[in-house]
Amino acid sequence: MGFAVKIFPHCSSDIGGYYAGKIDIYSVESVAVPRHTDDINLAKVYKYRKGAENAIAKILKESTYVTESEIEEV
């Protein structure tokens, strides 16, 4: 078993999904967007819940794209 982070975008028209393990920074638009995927098999899976909680803290701190996230057990 493990834990995956599900992200919800700021705007409902943007694509949400599962966190894939990296935050990309686009210098032209000056925005930080976490890599995401719809497939749970491609998502970053953390062995411990604490790892997923740390990822959420990093995502919310660095990305203006994401306003909410949750942890799902997989």
VEXMAR-553891 format. One record per residue (C-alpha): x, y, z; residue in one letter. Coordinates in steps of 0.05 Angstrom, whole numbers, always signed. Layout:
REM VEXMAR-553891
+--------+--------+--------+------+
:     c1 :     c2 :     c3 : rest :
+--------+--------+--------+------+
:      X :      Y :      Z :    a :
...
+--------+--------+--------+------+
***
This chain:
REM VEXMAR-553891
+--------+--------+--------+------+
:     c1 :     c2 :     c3 : rest :
+--------+--------+--------+------+
:     +0 :     +0 :     +0 :    m :
:    +20 :    +72 :    -10 :    g :
:     -6 :   +143 :    -14 :    f :
:    -17 :   +187 :    -74 :    a :
:    -31 :   +262 :    -77 :    v :
:    -92 :   +285 :   -116 :    k :
:    -89 :   +357 :   -137 :    i :
:   -145 :   +405 :   -153 :    f :
:   -130 :   +465 :   -198 :    p :
:   -146 :   +537 :   -183 :    h :
:   -194 :   +541 :   -243 :    c :
:   -243 :   +485 :   -256 :    s :
:   -228 :   +488 :   -331 :    s :
:   -155 :   +468 :   -318 :    d :
:   -136 :   +395 :   -315 :    i :
:   -128 :   +364 :   -247 :    g :
:   -105 :   +294 :   -228 :    g :
:    -51 :   +259 :   -189 :    y :
:    +16 :   +289 :   -173 :    y :
:    +71 :   +258 :   -216 :    a :
:   +131 :   +279 :   -174 :    g :
:   +158 :   +345 :   -201 :    k :
:   +140 :   +419 :   -204 :    i :
:   +155 :   +453 :   -270 :    d :
:   +168 :   +528 :   -271 :    i :
:   +150 :   +564 :   -335 :    y :
:   +190 :   +628 :   -338 :    s :
:   +150 :   +661 :   -394 :    v :
:    +84 :   +659 :   -355 :    e :
:   +119 :   +661 :   -287 :    s :
:    +78 :   +603 :   -261 :    v :
:    +96 :   +539 :   -225 :    a :
:    +55 :   +479 :   -246 :    v :
:    +61 :   +410 :   -215 :    p :
:    +66 :   +352 :   -264 :    r :
:     +2 :   +313 :   -261 :    h :
:    -31 :   +252 :   -292 :    t :
:   -101 :   +222 :   -294 :    d :
:    -73 :   +151 :   -288 :    d :
:    -60 :   +130 :   -216 :    i :
:     -8 :    +80 :   -242 :    n :
:    +35 :   +138 :   -267 :    l :
:    +28 :   +180 :   -204 :    a :
:    +82 :   +187 :   -152 :    k :
:    +65 :   +139 :    -95 :    v :
:    +94 :   +151 :    -26 :    y :
:   +108 :    +93 :    +21 :    k :
:    +88 :   +134 :    +82 :    y :
:    +33 :   +184 :    +93 :    r :
:    +84 :   +235 :   +119 :    k :
:   +118 :   +236 :    +51 :    g :
:    +52 :   +252 :    +18 :    a :
:    +39 :   +307 :    +69 :    e :
:   +107 :   +337 :    +55 :    n :
:    +92 :   +336 :    -20 :    a :
:    +26 :   +373 :     -8 :    i :
:    +62 :   +426 :    +33 :    a :
:   +113 :   +435 :    -24 :    k :
:    +59 :   +438 :    -77 :    i :
:    +17 :   +489 :    -40 :    l :
:    +78 :   +531 :    -23 :    k :
:   +109 :   +534 :    -93 :    e :
:    +49 :   +530 :   -140 :    s :
:     -3 :   +582 :   -152 :    t :
:    -38 :   +534 :   -199 :    y :
:    -63 :   +488 :   -143 :    v :
:   -111 :   +510 :    -88 :    t :
:   -129 :   +444 :    -57 :    e :
:   -102 :   +374 :    -52 :    s :
:   -117 :   +310 :    -16 :    e :
:    -83 :   +244 :     +0 :    i :
:   -111 :   +179 :    -28 :    e :
:    -91 :   +111 :     -4 :    e :
:    -73 :    +65 :    -62 :    v :
+--------+--------+--------+------+
***
